């Protein structure tokens, strides 16, 4: 039950945080420095989630077959491959490492 309390609390905090921008700024545009930070938030958060899932274990770092797959997917995205292709490459590399 306490897990659901945390989920609801985080959901409400997210809604309040998202609503704070329009409420406090109204029709005014964001300052240039703030806009730069906001533009970087989504990629940084996504990267943090991917890294956490790739090397996170039960309270310790876990370097297994997921890491080469994530690296291969990152290289594919860096080389401008479509995201579906990059995901497929990551999956194939992960599967190949697990087989070996």
N, C-alpha and C positions, 0 to 999 in steps of 0.2 A: 504494500500500500504506500509506503514512503517513497518508492520510485515514482509513482504516479503524481505524488505531491510535487516532487522535483520537476517532473515533465510539465505539469501545469504551471508551476512558478516560472520556469524558463520560458514557456510559451507566452505568458502574460508579460514578462519583462521584455521579450522580443517585440510584442505588439506595442507596448508603451514606448520603447526605444524608437521604433519605426514611426510612430505617430508624433514623436517629439519634434522631428525636423519640420514638417509642415506647420505644426502648431507654433513653434518658436520663430520660424523664419517667415512664415506667411508667403508673400509673393516676392520677397527679396531673393536675389541669387546668392549662392554660396560664394564666399571669398575664394580666390584662386588657389591659395595654399590648402584650404579645407577641401576643395574639390579634388585636388591632387591626391590627398590622403584617402578620400572616399573612393576614388577610382581604383586605388590599390588594395582596398579592404577585401573585396571578393576574391581576387587571385591569391592573396596571402592566406585567407581563411581556408580556401580550397586546398592549397598546398599543405597547410597544417593538418587538415583532415587526412589527406593522402599519406603523408609521412607517418602520422599516428597509426593509421591502419596498416601501413606497410611494415613498420618495424616495432610496433607496439605488441607486447605480450602480456602475460600475467604479472604485471608490476615490474617487468624487466624488458630490456631490448631483445628483439628476436629477429635475427638475420637469417631468413630462410628463402624459399623460392619466390616469394612475393617481391623481394627487392630487385632482382634482375628484371622481372617483368615490368615493374614501375619504371626502372631505368630505361628499358627498351621503349616503353610507351612515351617517356619524356623525350627521348631522342627522336622518335617519330614525329611528335608534335613540334619539336624544335626544327625539324627538317620540313615543316609545313605539310605534313600528311593530314588528311581529313581525320576528324576525331574518331570515327568508326574504325578506320584503318589502324589508327594508333591503339585503340582498345583491343583490336584483334591481335595486333603484334604483341602487345603486353600479355594477353591471354596465352598465346602460343608459346612465348618465351617462358612464362611461368610453368606451363604444362610440361615443356621440354625439360626444364630444370628439375621438376618433381619426378619425372620418369627416370632421369639419370640419378 
